[in-house]
Amino acid sequence: MSNELAEKLRAAACNLSADQLVELVVRTVEGLDQFWFIHIFKEVFPQVPLRVLKEASTSRHLVGPDGLDETAINELLGPWLKVDSEKAE
């Protein structure tokens, strides 16, 4: 993963919801699957527990309409990403 992508995601975390951030990653990284989603998020946001990332990798953005919806992703990932964005302020 490039430093450019990592910086883009960290900066975006300050302004986007968790669901919007997941959508950004899916749009930005061609051929993204659940494994790479977990890898990227763990590298950029190390404070997020692996179990949370595993569950978040079932987002509708990655697995289709039967995946976790916007509310579920925001509740799952939001608190962990907010901690990181508060440090940046």
For each residue, the residues with C-beta under 8 A, 3 or more apart:
1: 5 6 39 40 43 44
2: 5 6
3: 6 7
4: 7 8
5: 1 2 8 9 28 29 40 44
6: 1 2 3 9 10 43 44
7: 3 4 10 11
8: 4 5 11 12 28
9: 5 6 12 13 21 24 25 40 44 45
10: 6 7 13 14 44 45 84 88
11: 7 8 14 15
12: 8 9 15 16 20 21 24
13: 9 10 16 21 45 81 84 85
14: 10 11 85 88 89
15: 11 12
16: 12 13 20 21 24
17: 20 21 70 74 78
18: 21 22 56 73 74 76 77 78 81
19: 22 23 59 61 70 73 74
20: 12 16 17 23 24
21: 9 12 13 16 17 18 24 25 77 81
22: 18 19 25 26 37 56 59 61 62 73 77
23: 19 20 26 27 61
24: 9 12 16 20 21 27 28
25: 9 21 22 28 29 32 37 40 41
26: 22 23 29 32 37 61 62
27: 23 24
28: 5 8 24 25
29: 5 25 26 32 36 40
30:
31: 36
32: 25 26 29 36 37 40 62
33: 36 37 62
34: 37 38 57 58 62 63
35: 38 39
36: 29 31 32 33 39 40
37: 22 25 26 32 33 34 40 41 53 56 57 62
38: 34 35 41 42 50 53 54 57
39: 1 35 36 42 43
40: 1 5 9 25 29 32 36 37 43 44
41: 25 37 38 44 45 48 53 56
42: 38 39 45 46 48 50 53
43: 1 6 39 40 46
44: 1 5 6 9 10 40 41
45: 9 10 13 41 42 48 80 81 84
46: 42 43
47: 80 83 84
48: 41 42 45 52 53 77 80 81
49: 52 53 80
50: 38 42 53 54
51: 54 55
52: 48 49 55 56 76 77 80
53: 37 38 41 42 48 49 50 56 57
54: 38 50 51 57
55: 51 52 58 68 76
56: 18 22 37 41 52 53 59 68 73 76 77
57: 34 37 38 53 54 62
58: 34 55 62 63 67 68
59: 19 22 56 62 63 67 68 73
60: 63 64 65 66 67 68 69
61: 19 22 23 26 67
62: 22 26 32 33 34 37 57 58 59 67
63: 34 58 59 60 66 67
64: 60 67
65: 60
66: 60 63
67: 58 59 60 61 62 63 64
68: 55 56 58 59 60 72 73 76
69: 60 72 73
70: 17 19 73 74
71: 74 75
72: 68 69 75 76
73: 18 19 22 56 59 68 69 70 76 77 78
74: 17 18 19 70 71 77 78
75: 71 72 78
76: 18 52 55 56 68 72 73
77: 18 21 22 48 52 56 73 74 80 81
78: 17 18 73 74 75 81 82
79: 82 83
80: 45 47 48 49 52 77 83 84
81: 13 18 21 45 48 77 78 84 85
82: 78 79 85 86
83: 47 79 80 86 87
84: 10 13 45 47 80 81 87 88
85: 13 14 81 82 88 89
86: 82 83 89
87: 83 84
88: 10 14 84 85
89: 14 85 86
